Each structure stands twice: as C-alpha cells, then as structure tokens.
Amino acid sequence: MTIQEIQDTIVDEFSMFDDWMQRYEYIIDLGKALPLIDEQYKTEDNIIKGCQSKVWVHAEQNEDKIVFTADSDAILTKGIIAILIRAFSNQKAADILEANTDFIDEIGLKEHLSPTRANGLVSMVKQIKMYALALSVKN
C-alpha cells in the first residue's frame, strides 16, 4: 500500500467513532499493539525532542524501504507514534519525504491534543522525515 492509501484507511477507521473518548481508546489500543522497539535503541540519540513524554524512534533501511520502530513511556503518545509508524514504515525514503500529513488534521488529532502533545506530534513527524532524508542521502 502507498502512504496515501494507508493514511486514507486510518481516516476511514477514525470516522467510525462517534466521539473523541472512543477515538482516544482506539489510539491507546493502537499503542498497545505497537511492536516493541529493541531496548538497545532506547537511547538519548533516538528520543524525539519536543515531546512531553519520552518517545524513542529508530529507523533502519531494509533494501529500498525504511523500517521504523518506536516506543513511548505514555500510553496516548505510544498510540500517536503507532499511527505514524503505520503510515510511514516500510516505505521508500523519497515517498516519506514527499508525503503530506493532512490525514492528521482529517482525523482531528492535533486539535484534540494538549498544546504540548500537539507540539510533540509535530516533532515526531519531523523526526520521521529527518530519518528518511538521512537514509536517502546515504544511498
């Protein structure tokens, strides 16, 4: 699936919920289902700067695609990074760099987060794009 197709699927999934309490529960469930990041990647280098809670993101190249793993010490934040990992992992660096993130606004995520969590979300997206840029330069 392309990034846009995955994002469209995420928007469809969120549209099934009537209120934000249900959406928060869904985000938390997504976080619980996030595959665990290897403990060796829970380092200062992999912490997202600008997040209220600790969020670790690791990226590695697998052939021509970038695979992301992540974790957080907060359940809601872990769900947020799980959504981003789902949208951008196993994609080509160029596709990640070109992808828009309108789906975040479409599901209403930013407007339903505290200002510090919304800033953290922006930082997560930036870091994912920075990994894509760094790995695309390596090739």
N, C-alpha and C positions, 0 to 999 in steps of 0.2 A: 504494500500500500504506500501511496505517496504521503508526504507530510500533510498536504491539504485534505486528503481523504481521511486520515486519522483524526485531524482536527474537526472535520465535519461530523465524524462519528461521535467524538467527545461532546460536541454541541448538541447532537441529537439525544445522547444519553442524559445530559443535564436538562433538556427540555421536558423530560418525562416527569420531573419532580415539580410539585405544586408550590413548595415554599423553600426558603433557604435553610431551614433546620434539616430538611431531608437532603438537601444538597451538601450541607456540612457533613452529615452522616456518611454520605456517599464518598466524599473526599477522604474522610478518615478511613473508610473501608479500602479505598484505593491505596492509601499509605500502608495499611496492614498487609496488603498483597504485594507490595514492592519487594522484589528480590533483595536480599541483604547485600550490602556492599562489603567487600573483603575488609577485615579490620585493618590491614596494612595501609589502606587508603584513607583511613580516618586520621588525617594529618592536618596540620595548620595550612599546608600548601593547597589542600583540597576544600578548605572551608570557604563558603560563599561570604564575602564581606558585605555588610549592609543588611544582614538578616538579624531579626530579633533573637531567634533561636539558632542553634548550631545546625548547619546544613553542609554536608560533605557531598561533593560531586567528583566523580572520577570518569575520565574518558580515555578510551584506547581505540586504536584503529584495528579493524578486523577486515582484511582485504581492502576494499574501497569504501567501507562504511565505518561510521563511528558508533561505538557502543558505550552508552553511559550507564553508570551505576551510581546510586545515591542513598543517603540516609539522613535522618534528622532526629534530634532529641525531643521534638514536639510533634504530637500526632497530626495536627492540622497541617503543619508545614511539611511533614512527610507526605501527606496526601497531595499537596500542591506540587512538590517536586516529582511525585509519581506521575502526575498528569503531564508534566513537561518531558519527563523521560519517555513516556509512552509516545508523545508527539514527535520527539526528535531522535531517539535512539535507533540504531540500525539504519541510518540514512547516510547519504553521501554528504561530505563537508559542504560542497557547493550548494546543495539543496537546503541544508540547515541555514547557511548564511543568507540565502535568498528568501527563505520562508518568512511570511508575516506571522504575527501573533494576534491577529484580530479575534481569534477564537476565544481568547482570554476575556475580551470585552463582551463577546457574544454570549458567553455563559454568565456574565455579570460578576466574575470573580473579583476583579480589582475593587469594584465599588462596594463589595460586601466584606472586605477585609479592613482591619485597622490600618491606619496610615503606615505604621512600621512594618506590618506584614505585606502591605502593597508594595512598599519600597523593597522588601526582601524578594518579592516575586519578580520585580524588575531586575534585581541583581542576579537572580537565578537565570533568567533568560539571557542576560548579558554574558554570564559566565559560560553558558552552553554555547553561545555564538563565538566567544573567545576561544574555547576549545576547538571548535570547528575551524576557525581561522588559523590557529596554531598548527593543527594537524594537516590542513590543506597546504600550508607553506612547506611543511616537511616533505611533501611529495613532489 
